[in-house]
Amino acid sequence: MARILIIYHSQTGNTRRMAEAVAEGARDIEGTEVILKRAGETVTEDLVAADGIAFGTPENFGTMSGMMKDLFDRTFYPAQGKVFRKPYVVFVSAGNDGSGALNAVERIALGYQFRKVYDSVIAKGQISGEAIEKCRELGAILAGGCDLGIY
């Protein structure tokens, strides 16, 4: 049984919708425990206890949200040595191209020594049905890989 932690920040509801779709996809893998948490409510113990993590952020001023950065700032040192090679994926709700937010998350993930296991989902503008479906797929792939011990 895999424990998948989905961490997100959302002000408009777009990233929340994407996070919920990632959760739906993860729940499609039988026996998966899914924890859906806002970035501001997530603590180091959540990161350590998870088998796989999905990070979701809006693109704010060309980078990740301040709340997602706050999560990383609060948990980096306490998590050192406890999350090595933990699999992760990223999803971004973007007003622009989303690359700045994605790059910011990926760069910090390198410091944690997380391991990216699948292509990120970037939804530009309004959240389409296609973006929601890609998020479901993202959740299922993360959960399935964790459940099978691939990651």
C-alpha positions in Angstrom: 0.0 0.0 0.0 1.4 3.4 -1.0 0.9 6.6 0.9 0.7 9.6 -1.6 1.0 13.1 -0.3 -0.4 15.8 -2.5 0.7 19.3 -1.5 -0.8 22.4 -3.1 -1.4 26.1 -2.8 -4.3 27.8 -4.5 -6.0 31.2 -4.3 -8.3 31.0 -7.4 -9.2 27.4 -7.1 -7.4 26.3 -10.2 -4.5 24.5 -8.5 -6.9 23.0 -6.0 -8.9 21.5 -8.9 -5.7 20.1 -10.3 -4.7 18.7 -6.9 -8.1 17.0 -6.5 -7.6 15.4 -10.0 -4.2 14.1 -8.9 -5.8 12.6 -5.8 -8.5 10.9 -7.9 -5.9 9.3 -10.1 -3.9 8.1 -7.1 -7.0 6.7 -5.5 -7.6 4.6 -8.7 -4.7 2.5 -7.6 -6.2 0.0 -5.2 -5.0 0.3 -1.6 -3.5 3.7 -2.0 -3.7 6.1 0.9 -4.0 9.7 -0.4 -3.3 12.7 1.8 -4.3 16.0 0.2 -2.9 19.0 2.1 -2.5 22.7 1.6 1.2 23.8 1.6 0.7 26.0 4.7 -0.6 23.0 6.7 2.0 20.5 5.6 4.8 19.6 8.1 8.1 17.7 7.8 6.5 14.6 9.3 4.1 14.5 6.3 7.0 14.5 3.8 8.8 11.8 5.7 5.8 9.5 6.1 4.8 9.7 2.4 5.9 7.1 -0.2 5.5 9.6 -3.0 4.8 13.4 -3.2 3.0 15.6 -5.7 3.7 19.3 -5.5 1.1 21.7 -7.0 1.6 25.4 -7.3 0.2 28.4 -9.2 2.6 30.5 -11.1 2.9 33.8 -9.2 5.1 36.5 -10.7 6.9 33.9 -12.8 7.7 31.5 -10.0 6.1 29.2 -7.4 3.7 30.6 -4.9 5.0 32.1 -1.7 3.2 29.4 0.4 5.0 26.6 -1.5 8.3 28.3 -0.9 7.4 28.7 2.7 6.8 24.9 2.9 10.3 24.3 1.5 11.8 26.9 3.8 10.2 25.3 6.9 10.9 21.7 6.1 14.3 21.6 4.4 16.7 21.3 7.3 14.4 19.0 9.4 13.9 16.7 6.4 17.6 16.3 5.5 18.6 12.7 5.3 15.0 11.6 5.7 13.5 12.0 2.2 16.5 10.8 0.1 15.3 9.7 -3.4 11.7 10.0 -2.5 9.7 10.1 -5.7 7.9 13.3 -6.7 5.9 15.0 -9.5 4.8 18.6 -10.1 1.7 20.3 -11.4 1.4 24.0 -12.2 -1.5 26.3 -12.9 0.0 29.1 -15.0 -1.0 32.4 -16.3 2.1 32.6 -18.4 4.1 29.5 -19.5 4.6 28.0 -16.0 8.3 27.3 -16.6 9.5 29.6 -13.9 7.4 27.9 -11.2 8.3 24.5 -12.4 12.0 25.3 -12.5 11.8 26.8 -9.0 10.2 23.6 -7.5 12.6 21.3 -9.4 15.7 23.2 -8.3 14.6 23.0 -4.6 13.7 19.3 -5.0 17.3 18.7 -6.0 18.4 20.1 -2.7 16.1 17.7 -0.9 17.4 14.9 -3.1 13.9 14.0 -4.2 13.6 12.0 -7.4 11.4 13.3 -10.2 9.6 10.3 -11.7 7.3 11.7 -14.4 6.8 14.7 -16.7 5.1 17.7 -15.0 1.7 19.0 -15.9 1.4 22.7 -16.7 -2.1 24.1 -17.3 -2.1 27.5 -18.9 -5.0 29.8 -18.3 -8.4 28.1 -17.5 -8.2 24.5 -16.4 -9.3 22.4 -19.3 -10.7 18.8 -19.2 -7.4 17.8 -20.8 -5.4 19.2 -18.0 -7.6 17.5 -15.4 -7.1 14.2 -17.2 -3.4 14.7 -17.3 -3.4 15.4 -13.5 -5.4 12.2 -12.9 -2.8 10.3 -14.9 0.0 11.9 -13.0 -1.6 10.7 -9.7 -2.1 7.2 -11.0 1.5 6.9 -12.3 3.0 8.2 -9.0 0.8 5.9 -6.9 1.2 2.9 -9.2 4.9 3.2 -9.3 5.1 3.5 -5.5 2.7 0.6 -5.0 4.7 -1.6 -7.3 8.1 -0.6 -5.7 9.3 0.9 -9.0 10.1 4.2 -7.4 
